Each structure stands twice: as C-alpha cells, then as structure tokens.
Amino acid sequence: MARGDFNRYRGKMPMADMNVVPLVDVMLVLLVIFIVTAPLLTHSVKIELPKASSSPNITRPEHIEFGIRENGELFWNGEAVALDALPARFAAEAAREPQPEVHIRADRNVRYDVVARVMAAAAKAGLVRIGFISDPAS
C-alpha cells in the first residue's frame, strides 16, 4: 500500500512579507482626490477694499521713575522723598487720567521690606501698574 502524505503543507513557512501595493494604490487615489478638490474648497469673492493710510495713535502714559538705594533712600523722578510722603503723592498720581506707571529701580542689595512698603503704598493709593526695572547685563 502506498503511503500517502496527509499533511501537504508540512515544510512550508508562512509568508512574512506585507503586501503594500494596495496601500500605495489607495494613497495615490486619495492624493489625486485631494489635488482635484482642494482648489474647489476656496470660495473667495474678489473684492476691492478701500485703501486707508493712518498711523496708530500711541499714547504712552507718563511714568514715575522710583529709585531705591541700598541704604533705603527713596527718589521720585530723581528727587529725594521720604517714606511718609509717599501715600499722599501716590494718591495724587492715582487720581490722574490716564494713570501713570510706577517703574521701581531698586539697588541689588536693598532690603526687601523697603521695596514692599513702596509697593504697598502705591497699591493702597490705587495705582495698578507697578513694574520693576532691572539691568539685564548683570
């Protein structure tokens, strides 16, 4: 009796390659569809807009240069001022329209409580624009 082979696929290994041809075909079809439909998606109406030449009106509010030295001396735009006189001066500046900005230039070694008192006096008076000026080189 002849010996029959019941397993015809005994020595064959599964195919490890992926067939990318259908993927490339689909991508090319989508690319062609996109190229054809993209110009149709821009619904633009040709309008001739009027030309106007104007420069922006930049009004910068005045600012207060406030200096604090290491030993606690205070300067208002270069003029020496006492800590007790600050609330009245800040209140007068807060009433102006537009409100000026307060630029604080403090020495590197000044005590923080002096800077905090100046900022608190300005905030209590109603000034909302308080900033620090620093030297970026150091």
Secondary structure, 3 states (H helix, E strand, C coil): CCCCCCCCCCCCCCCCCCCCHHHHHHHHHHHHHHHHHHHHHCCCCCCCCCCCCCCCCCCCCCEEEEEECCCCCEEECCEEECHHHHHHHHHHHHCCCCCCEEEEEECCCCCHHHHHHHHHHHHHHCCCCEEECCCCCC
